């Protein structure tokens, strides 16, 4: 087996491991141990890792499209095809053009997105009556377009919720109340955050 074939074989072995690792959210994959078990030279490890991350960045940038490999005679082509949305997104409620949130709802959304990204590492929320996610359940009942549900009965933040939540997370660092946010928009949707009754009295 020549050097090129060996490299491609190692890449496929790494991808096999990564495919299984996607079910271990919140855990870390030790790349040094992986390289050792696959007999990958230590000097190649960072190069391979950066290459895989770059592939991920490129594929993520395609957004609503995906690459399709075509073979015409002895020539190979990549075509950009519109991505078929997963069935779970069919449960997504269309958002209105203008959304009004209370200060408390904005805080719930902020905390939910922080938990989803930093603590749960992409694992959805169980909103059944037996859980402690009552505040998130209330947000879902009033603003269902912030969620979608997948096949295992977990609720995930919609793209609107993720984008808005990221804006709130950034603003939170200023330690100012959310209702002071002006001209808050996500795509063509306008969002207004109203002050709580307690905050109105103080003003």
MDAnalysis code that builds the backbone (N, CA, C; Angstrom):
import MDAnalysis as mda
import numpy as np

u = mda.Universe.empty(609, n_residues=203, atom_resindex=np.repeat(np.arange(203), 3), trajectory=True)
u.add_TopologyAttr("name", ["N", "CA", "C"] * 203)
u.add_TopologyAttr("resid", np.arange(1, 204))
u.add_TopologyAttr("resname", ["UNK", "UNK", "UNK", "UNK", "UNK", "UNK", "UNK", "UNK", "UNK", "UNK", "UNK", "UNK", "UNK", "UNK", "UNK", "UNK", "UNK", "UNK", "UNK", "UNK", "UNK", "UNK", "UNK", "UNK", "UNK", "UNK", "UNK", "UNK", "UNK", "UNK", "UNK", "UNK", "UNK", "UNK", "UNK", "UNK", "UNK", "UNK", "UNK", "UNK", "UNK", "UNK", "UNK", "UNK", "UNK", "UNK", "UNK", "UNK", "UNK", "UNK", "UNK", "UNK", "UNK", "UNK", "UNK", "UNK", "UNK", "UNK", "UNK", "UNK", "UNK", "UNK", "UNK", "UNK", "UNK", "UNK", "UNK", "UNK", "UNK", "UNK", "UNK", "UNK", "UNK", "UNK", "UNK", "UNK", "UNK", "UNK", "UNK", "UNK", "UNK", "UNK", "UNK", "UNK", "UNK", "UNK", "UNK", "UNK", "UNK", "UNK", "UNK", "UNK", "UNK", "UNK", "UNK", "UNK", "UNK", "UNK", "UNK", "UNK", "UNK", "UNK", "UNK", "UNK", "UNK", "UNK", "UNK", "UNK", "UNK", "UNK", "UNK", "UNK", "UNK", "UNK", "UNK", "UNK", "UNK", "UNK", "UNK", "UNK", "UNK", "UNK", "UNK", "UNK", "UNK", "UNK", "UNK", "UNK", "UNK", "UNK", "UNK", "UNK", "UNK", "UNK", "UNK", "UNK", "UNK", "UNK", "UNK", "UNK", "UNK", "UNK", "UNK", "UNK", "UNK", "UNK", "UNK", "UNK", "UNK", "UNK", "UNK", "UNK", "UNK", "UNK", "UNK", "UNK", "UNK", "UNK", "UNK", "UNK", "UNK", "UNK", "UNK", "UNK", "UNK", "UNK", "UNK", "UNK", "UNK", "UNK", "UNK", "UNK", "UNK", "UNK", "UNK", "UNK", "UNK", "UNK", "UNK", "UNK", "UNK", "UNK", "UNK", "UNK", "UNK", "UNK", "UNK", "UNK", "UNK", "UNK", "UNK", "UNK", "UNK", "UNK", "UNK", "UNK", "UNK", "UNK", "UNK", "UNK", "UNK", "UNK", "UNK"])
u.atoms.positions = np.array([
    [0.857, -1.199, 0.000],
    [0.000, 0.000, 0.000],
    [0.891, 1.247, 0.000],
    [0.655, 2.177, -0.985],
    [1.495, 3.370, -1.054],
    [1.076, 4.393, -0.006],
    [1.857, 5.488, 0.105],
    [1.633, 6.482, 1.161],
    [0.262, 7.142, 1.038],
    [-0.157, 7.494, -0.190],
    [-1.450, 8.154, -0.392],
    [-2.593, 7.251, 0.069],
    [-2.525, 5.970, -0.285],
    [-3.577, 5.034, 0.120],
    [-3.641, 4.898, 1.634],
    [-2.458, 4.909, 2.262],
    [-2.401, 4.810, 3.721],
    [-3.067, 6.006, 4.384],
    [-2.787, 7.207, 3.854],
    [-3.366, 8.433, 4.417],
    [-4.887, 8.415, 4.300],
    [-5.401, 8.021, 3.120],
    [-6.853, 7.978, 2.930],
    [-7.494, 6.932, 3.842],
    [-6.805, 5.815, 4.026],
    [-7.318, 4.771, 4.918],
    [-7.415, 5.305, 6.346],
    [-6.406, 6.053, 6.796],
    [-6.413, 6.624, 8.140],
    [-7.530, 7.654, 8.287],
    [-7.744, 8.459, 7.255],
    [-8.813, 9.465, 7.302],
    [-10.173, 8.797, 7.467],
    [-10.388, 7.722, 6.722],
    [-11.660, 7.005, 6.841],
    [-11.819, 6.395, 8.227],
    [-10.734, 5.911, 8.803],
    [-10.803, 5.340, 10.152],
    [-11.145, 6.413, 11.182],
    [-10.568, 7.620, 11.001],
    [-10.870, 8.732, 11.899],
    [-12.345, 9.124, 11.765],
    [-12.843, 9.178, 10.536],
    [-14.244, 9.537, 10.307],
    [-15.183, 8.496, 10.922],
    [-14.787, 7.226, 10.878],
    [-15.596, 6.182, 11.519],
    [-15.707, 6.431, 13.016],
    [-14.591, 6.840, 13.634],
    [-14.589, 7.136, 15.070],
    [-15.450, 8.360, 15.355],
    [-15.306, 9.410, 14.535],
    [-16.074, 10.642, 14.743],
    [-17.568, 10.401, 14.571],
    [-17.923, 9.506, 13.650],
    [-19.335, 9.202, 13.429],
    [-19.959, 8.581, 14.672],
    [-19.183, 7.756, 15.383],
    [-19.674, 7.160, 16.625],
    [-19.632, 8.172, 17.762],
    [-18.657, 9.081, 17.707],
    [-18.475, 10.049, 18.791],
    [-19.615, 11.061, 18.854],
    [-20.354, 11.258, 17.774],
    [-21.431, 12.247, 17.765],
    [-22.532, 11.900, 18.761],
    [-22.558, 10.666, 19.239],
    [-23.559, 10.263, 20.228],
    [-23.060, 10.484, 21.662],
    [-21.860, 11.044, 21.805],
    [-21.273, 11.276, 23.126],
    [-21.160, 12.768, 23.406],
    [-22.284, 13.479, 23.278],
    [-22.268, 14.928, 23.491],
    [-21.836, 15.247, 24.914],
    [-21.009, 16.277, 25.042],
    [-20.540, 16.684, 26.352],
    [-19.243, 16.014, 26.764],
    [-18.781, 15.041, 25.976],
    [-17.533, 14.354, 26.288],
    [-16.427, 14.829, 25.355],
    [-15.187, 14.490, 25.705],
    [-14.041, 14.890, 24.898],
    [-13.390, 13.662, 24.270],
    [-12.972, 13.833, 23.027],
    [-12.282, 12.761, 22.319],
    [-10.783, 13.048, 22.366],
    [-10.024, 12.163, 22.985],
    [-8.577, 12.339, 23.103],
    [-7.918, 11.998, 21.767],
    [-7.492, 13.035, 21.046],
    [-6.927, 12.833, 19.713],
    [-5.565, 12.149, 19.765],
    [-4.813, 12.380, 20.833],
    [-3.505, 11.727, 20.941],
    [-3.657, 10.217, 21.080],
    [-4.633, 9.788, 21.899],
    [-4.885, 8.356, 22.053],
    [-5.410, 7.765, 20.743],
    [-6.256, 8.542, 20.055],
    [-6.789, 8.076, 18.781],
    [-5.662, 7.884, 17.775],
    [-4.749, 8.865, 17.708],
    [-3.623, 8.770, 16.778],
    [-2.741, 7.577, 17.106],
    [-2.566, 7.335, 18.392],
    [-1.731, 6.212, 18.812],
    [-2.364, 4.876, 18.431],
    [-3.681, 4.767, 18.657],
    [-4.358, 3.497, 18.348],
    [-4.421, 3.238, 16.844],
    [-4.450, 4.318, 16.040],
    [-4.509, 4.158, 14.588],
    [-3.122, 4.223, 13.950],
    [-2.096, 4.341, 14.805],
    [-0.702, 4.401, 14.347],
    [-0.475, 5.557, 13.377],
    [-0.987, 6.731, 13.780],
    [-0.788, 7.952, 13.003],
    [0.391, 8.712, 13.603],
    [1.383, 9.097, 12.798],
    [2.527, 9.851, 13.325],
    [2.081, 11.125, 14.036],
    [2.685, 11.435, 15.162],
    [2.273, 12.586, 15.970],
    [2.381, 13.893, 15.212],
    [3.323, 14.000, 14.263],
    [3.478, 15.246, 13.514],
    [2.344, 15.465, 12.509],
    [1.624, 14.384, 12.164],
    [0.497, 14.516, 11.230],
    [-0.813, 14.824, 11.939],
    [-0.864, 14.558, 13.230],
    [-2.116, 14.707, 13.982],
    [-2.706, 16.106, 13.885],
    [-1.975, 17.195, 14.198],
    [-2.586, 18.533, 14.108],
    [-3.003, 18.901, 12.690],
    [-2.261, 18.428, 11.691],
    [-2.600, 18.743, 10.300],
    [-3.926, 18.081, 9.913],
    [-4.085, 16.815, 10.307],
    [-5.330, 16.107, 10.006],
    [-6.499, 16.735, 10.747],
    [-6.287, 17.077, 12.034],
    [-7.353, 17.679, 12.844],
    [-7.809, 19.001, 12.247],
    [-6.862, 19.846, 11.844],
    [-7.225, 21.141, 11.252],
    [-7.930, 20.951, 9.905],
    [-7.523, 19.939, 9.163],
    [-8.177, 19.658, 7.878],
    [-9.633, 19.270, 8.086],
    [-9.901, 18.409, 9.069],
    [-11.279, 17.987, 9.347],
    [-12.131, 19.157, 9.823],
    [-11.566, 20.027, 10.661],
    [-12.303, 21.204, 11.124],
    [-12.605, 22.136, 9.965],
    [-11.647, 22.266, 9.046],
    [-11.883, 23.130, 7.875],
    [-13.004, 22.566, 6.993],
    [-13.012, 21.234, 6.823],
    [-14.116, 20.609, 6.083],
    [-15.452, 20.959, 6.739],
    [-15.501, 20.867, 8.072],
    [-16.733, 21.171, 8.798],
    [-17.172, 22.602, 8.547],
    [-16.226, 23.549, 8.583],
    [-16.549, 24.963, 8.368],
    [-17.096, 25.186, 6.965],
    [-16.494, 24.527, 5.990],
    [-16.976, 24.674, 4.604],
    [-18.380, 24.118, 4.462],
    [-18.626, 22.921, 5.010],
    [-19.943, 22.307, 4.879],
    [-21.003, 23.115, 5.627],
    [-20.653, 23.666, 6.791],
    [-21.602, 24.500, 7.534],
    [-21.947, 25.759, 6.764],
    [-20.999, 26.294, 5.999],
    [-21.236, 27.528, 5.250],
    [-22.180, 27.322, 4.070],
    [-22.413, 26.055, 3.697],
    [-23.322, 25.780, 2.581],
    [-24.772, 26.053, 2.960],
    [-25.048, 26.097, 4.272],
    [-26.370, 26.401, 4.822],
    [-27.442, 25.492, 4.232],
    [-28.268, 25.980, 3.306],
    [-29.414, 25.208, 2.821],
    [-29.073, 24.356, 1.595],
    [-27.789, 24.183, 1.326],
    [-27.372, 23.376, 0.175],
    [-26.402, 22.291, 0.637],
    [-26.208, 21.313, -0.229],
    [-25.268, 20.242, 0.070],
    [-24.571, 19.811, -1.213],
    [-23.388, 19.229, -1.056],
    [-22.625, 18.776, -2.214],
    [-23.120, 17.415, -2.691],
    [-23.232, 17.294, -4.003],
    [-23.599, 16.002, -4.588],
    [-22.517, 15.622, -5.592],
    [-21.967, 14.421, -5.442],
    [-20.897, 13.959, -6.315],
    [-21.479, 13.326, -7.572],
    [-21.005, 13.794, -8.727],
    [-21.465, 13.256, -10.004],
    [-20.281, 12.665, -10.760],
    [-20.540, 11.597, -11.476],
    [-19.515, 10.941, -12.286],
    [-20.005, 10.876, -13.721],
    [-19.304, 11.586, -14.606],
    [-19.655, 11.572, -16.028],
    [-18.443, 11.074, -16.805],
    [-18.516, 9.827, -17.214],
    [-17.364, 9.230, -17.882],
    [-16.222, 9.083, -16.897],
    [-15.085, 9.668, -17.228],
    [-13.928, 9.639, -16.334],
    [-13.791, 10.923, -15.529],
    [-14.806, 11.782, -15.594],
    [-14.751, 13.065, -14.899],
    [-15.688, 13.057, -13.692],
    [-15.216, 13.651, -12.597],
    [-16.011, 13.767, -11.380],
    [-16.328, 15.225, -11.129],
    [-17.565, 15.493, -10.679],
    [-18.007, 16.860, -10.429],
    [-18.714, 16.934, -9.078],
    [-18.597, 18.100, -8.455],
    [-19.419, 18.434, -7.303],
    [-20.503, 19.378, -7.776],
    [-21.756, 19.120, -7.395],
    [-22.862, 20.024, -7.676],
    [-23.468, 20.498, -6.359],
    [-23.907, 21.757, -6.328],
    [-24.587, 22.276, -5.145],
    [-26.077, 22.030, -5.309],
    [-26.640, 21.214, -4.428],
    [-28.055, 20.889, -4.489],
    [-28.756, 21.438, -3.255],
    [-30.018, 21.811, -3.431],
    [-30.784, 22.296, -2.289],
    [-30.961, 21.163, -1.288],
    [-30.670, 21.459, -0.032],
    [-30.712, 20.440, 1.012],
    [-32.156, 20.069, 1.344],
    [-32.399, 18.793, 1.502],
    [-33.708, 18.321, 1.932],
    [-33.808, 18.476, 3.435],
    [-34.749, 19.283, 3.893],
    [-34.874, 19.536, 5.323],
    [-35.308, 18.277, 6.051],
    [-34.730, 18.004, 7.213],
    [-35.141, 16.823, 7.987],
    [-36.591, 16.921, 8.420],
    [-37.207, 15.777, 8.593],
    [-38.638, 15.740, 8.897],
    [-38.977, 16.490, 10.175],
    [-38.036, 16.544, 11.121],
    [-38.340, 17.174, 12.398],
    [-38.670, 18.649, 12.240],
    [-38.121, 19.313, 11.184],
    [-38.388, 20.729, 10.999],
    [-39.805, 20.998, 10.520],
    [-40.529, 19.950, 10.149],
    [-41.912, 20.143, 9.734],
    [-42.787, 20.552, 10.911],
    [-42.309, 20.307, 12.129],
    [-43.060, 20.695, 13.320],
    [-42.838, 22.154, 13.693],
    [-42.015, 22.856, 12.916],
    [-41.657, 24.223, 13.255],
    [-42.812, 25.169, 12.932],
    [-43.227, 25.966, 13.920],
    [-44.283, 26.943, 13.715],
    [-43.697, 28.173, 13.017],
    [-44.382, 28.712, 12.007],
    [-43.874, 29.931, 11.364],
    [-43.988, 31.125, 12.322],
    [-42.925, 31.894, 12.499],
    [-42.975, 33.030, 13.429],
    [-43.699, 34.218, 12.814],
    [-44.288, 35.071, 13.644],
    [-44.897, 36.299, 13.131],
    [-43.810, 37.294, 12.748],
    [-44.192, 38.355, 12.078],
    [-43.224, 39.368, 11.664],
    [-42.793, 40.250, 12.833],
    [-43.602, 40.267, 13.891],
    [-43.254, 41.062, 15.072],
    [-43.511, 40.219, 16.320],
    [-42.501, 40.098, 17.152],
    [-42.589, 39.302, 18.373],
    [-42.377, 40.213, 19.573],
    [-43.240, 40.086, 20.562],
    [-43.098, 40.846, 21.802],
    [-42.812, 39.863, 22.932],
    [-41.702, 40.067, 23.613],
    [-41.309, 39.235, 24.746],
    [-41.314, 40.065, 26.022],
    [-41.662, 39.435, 27.123],
    [-41.486, 40.093, 28.408],
    [-40.014, 39.950, 28.822],
    [-39.611, 40.753, 29.787],
    [-38.242, 40.657, 30.279],
    [-37.951, 39.247, 30.804],
    [-38.943, 38.655, 31.471],
    [-38.765, 37.310, 32.014],
    [-38.605, 36.286, 30.899],
    [-39.401, 36.408, 29.827],
    [-39.293, 35.472, 28.700],
    [-37.937, 35.593, 28.025],
    [-37.430, 36.822, 27.914],
    [-36.103, 37.028, 27.323],
    [-35.028, 36.359, 28.175],
    [-35.191, 36.446, 29.491],
    [-34.237, 35.799, 30.395],
    [-34.305, 34.282, 30.276],
    [-35.522, 33.743, 30.129],
    [-35.674, 32.292, 29.960],
    [-34.989, 31.843, 28.669],
    [-35.218, 32.605, 27.586],
    [-34.604, 32.264, 26.301],
    [-33.085, 32.341, 26.397],
    [-32.592, 33.383, 27.036],
    [-31.148, 33.543, 27.228],
    [-30.559, 32.346, 27.986],
    [-31.204, 31.983, 29.093],
    [-30.708, 30.859, 29.909],
    [-30.806, 29.541, 29.153],
    [-31.872, 29.378, 28.364],
    [-32.069, 28.147, 27.612],
    [-30.966, 27.964, 26.569],
    [-30.652, 29.029, 25.822],
    [-29.625, 28.927, 24.792],
    [-28.248, 28.704, 25.418],
    [-28.001, 29.353, 26.542],
    [-26.726, 29.134, 27.238],
    [-26.612, 27.660, 27.662],
    [-27.682, 27.134, 28.246],
    [-27.679, 25.738, 28.693],
    [-27.519, 24.789, 27.514],
    [-28.232, 25.066, 26.415],
    [-28.189, 24.204, 25.230],
    [-26.778, 24.142, 24.653],
    [-26.094, 25.290, 24.616],
    [-24.772, 25.349, 23.992],
    [-23.646, 24.938, 24.932],
    [-23.698, 25.428, 26.165],
    [-22.547, 25.281, 27.054],
    [-22.661, 24.085, 28.010],
    [-23.867, 23.726, 28.389],
    [-24.046, 22.676, 29.390],
    [-24.540, 21.375, 28.757],
    [-25.616, 21.472, 27.993],
    [-26.200, 20.262, 27.399],
    [-25.472, 19.832, 26.130],
    [-24.651, 20.731, 25.568],
    [-23.847, 20.402, 24.392],
    [-24.691, 19.879, 23.234],
    [-25.800, 20.574, 22.969],
    [-26.618, 20.209, 21.824],
    [-27.704, 19.193, 22.083],
    [-27.840, 18.730, 23.318],
    [-28.915, 17.788, 23.652],
    [-30.194, 18.581, 23.911],
    [-31.305, 18.114, 23.353],
    [-32.574, 18.817, 23.491],
    [-33.149, 18.756, 24.898],
    [-34.330, 19.373, 25.062],
    [-34.977, 19.485, 26.367],
    [-36.204, 18.577, 26.437],
    [-36.338, 17.899, 27.569],
    [-37.529, 17.111, 27.857],
    [-38.542, 18.045, 28.524],
    [-39.654, 18.315, 27.840],
    [-40.654, 19.245, 28.372],
    [-41.889, 18.522, 28.896],
    [-41.754, 17.249, 29.228],
    [-42.878, 16.531, 29.818],
    [-43.132, 17.038, 31.231],
    [-44.285, 16.720, 31.774],
    [-44.700, 17.249, 33.077],
    [-43.831, 16.739, 34.222],
    [-43.026, 15.692, 33.967],
    [-42.214, 15.118, 35.037],
    [-40.852, 15.808, 35.187],
    [-40.555, 16.772, 34.328],
    [-39.235, 17.397, 34.358],
    [-39.276, 18.717, 35.105],
    [-38.089, 19.309, 35.261],
    [-37.966, 20.595, 35.944],
    [-37.849, 21.767, 34.967],
    [-38.178, 21.512, 33.706],
    [-38.052, 22.567, 32.688],
    [-39.359, 23.348, 32.539],
    [-39.979, 23.724, 33.655],
    [-41.286, 24.383, 33.617],
    [-41.229, 25.728, 32.898],
    [-40.173, 26.498, 33.154],
    [-40.065, 27.824, 32.543],
    [-39.907, 27.702, 31.026],
    [-39.118, 26.715, 30.583],
    [-38.955, 26.504, 29.142],
    [-40.260, 26.019, 28.533],
    [-40.998, 25.175, 29.271],
    [-42.299, 24.700, 28.806],
    [-43.256, 25.875, 28.604],
    [-43.261, 26.824, 29.541],
    [-44.111, 28.003, 29.424],
    [-43.723, 28.838, 28.211],
    [-42.422, 28.959, 27.967],
    [-41.957, 29.712, 26.793],
    [-42.410, 29.025, 25.511],
    [-42.360, 27.699, 25.485],
    [-42.798, 26.941, 24.314],
    [-44.294, 27.110, 24.064],
    [-45.078, 27.153, 25.130],
    [-46.530, 27.292, 24.978],
    [-46.909, 28.656, 24.401],
    [-46.162, 29.689, 24.775],
    [-46.494, 31.038, 24.312],
    [-45.788, 31.389, 23.005],
    [-44.598, 30.835, 22.801],
    [-43.810, 31.148, 21.599],
    [-43.311, 29.845, 20.964],
    [-44.218, 29.054, 20.376],
    [-43.836, 27.737, 19.842],
    [-42.835, 27.800, 18.690],
    [-42.703, 28.942, 18.020],
    [-41.769, 29.082, 16.903],
    [-40.312, 29.120, 17.373],
    [-40.088, 29.155, 18.678],
    [-38.730, 29.082, 19.211],
    [-38.251, 27.637, 19.362],
    [-39.083, 26.673, 18.960],
    [-38.764, 25.260, 19.194],
    [-39.128, 24.393, 17.995],
    [-38.496, 23.246, 17.925],
    [-38.992, 22.159, 17.089],
    [-38.732, 20.857, 17.840],
    [-39.469, 19.843, 17.469],
    [-39.425, 18.564, 18.183],
    [-38.909, 17.485, 17.243],
    [-38.027, 16.617, 17.764],
    [-37.529, 15.551, 16.912],
    [-38.156, 14.217, 17.292],
    [-37.621, 13.153, 16.713],
    [-38.260, 11.855, 16.879],
    [-38.209, 11.265, 18.275],
    [-37.275, 11.727, 19.128],
    [-37.185, 11.126, 20.467],
    [-37.862, 11.983, 21.526],
    [-38.808, 12.832, 21.099],
    [-39.643, 13.634, 21.998],
    [-38.872, 14.712, 22.757],
    [-37.695, 15.070, 22.284],
    [-36.969, 16.189, 22.863],
    [-37.234, 17.446, 22.045],
    [-37.229, 18.586, 22.721],
    [-37.452, 19.875, 22.064],
    [-36.112, 20.582, 21.883],
    [-35.918, 21.140, 20.687],
    [-34.679, 21.836, 20.360],
    [-34.979, 23.289, 19.989],
    [-34.047, 24.213, 20.263],
    [-34.246, 25.604, 19.842],
    [-34.251, 25.705, 18.319],
    [-35.191, 26.470, 17.789],
    [-35.212, 26.715, 16.352],
    [-34.054, 27.638, 15.982],
    [-33.833, 27.819, 14.685],
    [-32.760, 28.715, 14.248],
    [-33.042, 30.144, 14.708],
    [-34.306, 30.531, 14.728],
    [-34.677, 31.855, 15.228],
    [-34.282, 32.005, 16.690],
    [-34.581, 30.989, 17.498],
    [-34.238, 31.028, 18.929],
    [-32.730, 31.069, 19.129],
    [-31.989, 30.298, 18.338],
    [-30.532, 30.277, 18.463],
    [-29.923, 31.630, 18.118],
    [-30.413, 32.234, 17.031],
    [-29.867, 33.536, 16.608],
    [-30.217, 34.624, 17.610],
    [-31.492, 34.669, 18.024],
    [-31.910, 35.664, 19.005],
    [-31.218, 35.424, 20.343],
    [-31.130, 34.159, 20.749],
    [-30.475, 33.832, 22.013],
    [-29.019, 34.256, 22.043],
    [-28.332, 34.116, 20.895],
    [-26.935, 34.536, 20.822],
    [-26.805, 36.048, 20.993],
    [-27.747, 36.789, 20.420],
    [-27.755, 38.247, 20.598],
    [-27.970, 38.604, 22.064],
    [-28.881, 37.882, 22.716],
    [-29.156, 38.151, 24.131],
    [-27.944, 37.800, 24.999],
    [-27.276, 36.687, 24.666],
    [-26.087, 36.297, 25.419],
    [-25.001, 37.367, 25.331],
    [-24.840, 37.950, 24.160],
    [-23.835, 38.996, 23.991],
    [-24.226, 40.244, 24.771],
    [-25.523, 40.599, 24.711],
    [-25.989, 41.802, 25.406],
    [-25.944, 41.623, 26.916],
    [-26.131, 40.409, 27.369],
    [-26.140, 40.108, 28.802],
    [-24.834, 40.539, 29.470],
    [-23.751, 40.520, 28.702],
    [-22.447, 40.880, 29.253],
    [-22.397, 42.346, 29.684],
    [-23.283, 43.175, 29.132],
    [-23.307, 44.590, 29.509],
    [-24.009, 44.821, 30.845],
    [-24.645, 43.769, 31.373],
    [-25.361, 43.814, 32.651],
    [-26.507, 44.842, 32.634],
    [-27.068, 45.074, 31.473],
    [-28.215, 45.963, 31.344],
    [-29.463, 45.123, 31.065],
    [-30.641, 45.581, 31.496],
    [-31.871, 44.807, 31.254],
    [-32.172, 44.691, 29.760],
    [-32.785, 43.581, 29.393],
    [-33.043, 43.318, 27.979],
    [-33.994, 44.332, 27.350],
    [-34.919, 44.909, 28.146],
    [-35.901, 45.808, 27.538],
    [-35.264, 47.092, 27.012],
    [-34.003, 47.341, 27.363],
    [-33.311, 48.509, 26.840],
    [-32.723, 48.262, 25.454],
    [-32.818, 47.023, 24.990],
    [-32.357, 46.717, 23.638],
    [-33.252, 47.399, 22.609],
    [-32.662, 48.111, 21.672],
    [-33.413, 48.811, 20.636],
    [-33.102, 48.196, 19.271],
    [-34.067, 48.289, 18.370],
    [-33.899, 47.821, 16.992],
    [-33.377, 46.385, 16.943],
    [-34.053, 45.517, 17.686],
    [-33.658, 44.111, 17.720],
    [-34.376, 43.368, 16.593],
    [-33.589, 42.857, 15.656],
    [-34.159, 42.163, 14.507],
    [-33.396, 40.875, 14.227],
    [-34.123, 39.877, 13.762],
    [-33.528, 38.639, 13.258],
    [-34.115, 38.415, 11.880],
    [-33.246, 38.522, 10.863],
    [-33.705, 38.494, 9.469],
    [-34.743, 39.597, 9.278],
    [-35.964, 39.256, 8.904],
    [-36.986, 40.294, 8.707],
    [-38.002, 40.310, 9.840],
    [-37.633, 39.732, 10.975],
    [-38.534, 39.675, 12.135],
    [-38.103, 40.707, 13.162],
    [-39.050, 41.518, 13.605],
    [-38.782, 42.541, 14.611],
    [-39.136, 42.001, 15.995],
    [-38.227, 42.183, 16.953],
    [-38.454, 41.695, 18.316],
    [-38.421, 42.858, 19.293],
    [-39.440, 42.943, 20.115],
    [-39.497, 43.964, 21.157],
    [-39.561, 43.265, 22.513],
    [-38.773, 43.762, 23.463],
    [-38.778, 43.214, 24.817],
    [-39.331, 44.274, 25.757],
    [-40.432, 43.945, 26.404],
    [-41.094, 44.917, 27.285],
    [-40.585, 44.792, 28.701],
    [-40.542, 45.909, 29.401],
    [-40.084, 45.927, 30.795],
    [-41.124, 45.271, 31.682],
    [-40.678, 44.677, 32.759],
    [-41.595, 44.092, 33.738],
    [-42.284, 45.211, 34.499],
    [-43.388, 44.872, 35.174],
    [-44.119, 45.876, 35.950],
    [-43.239, 46.493, 37.026],
    [-42.365, 45.690, 37.616],
    [-41.443, 46.181, 38.646],
    [-40.463, 47.197, 38.044],
    [-39.962, 46.901, 36.840],
    [-39.035, 47.814, 36.195],
    [-39.716, 49.111, 35.778],
    [-40.984, 49.031, 35.363],
    [-41.727, 50.232, 34.972],
    [-41.945, 51.154, 36.166],
    [-42.213, 50.573, 37.325],
    [-42.405, 51.385, 38.531],
    [-41.134, 52.109, 38.912],
    [-39.982, 51.421, 38.738],
    [-38.715, 52.035, 39.081],
    [-38.345, 53.163, 38.141],
    [-38.885, 53.074, 36.922],
    [-38.619, 54.144, 35.965],
    [-39.562, 55.324, 36.158],
])
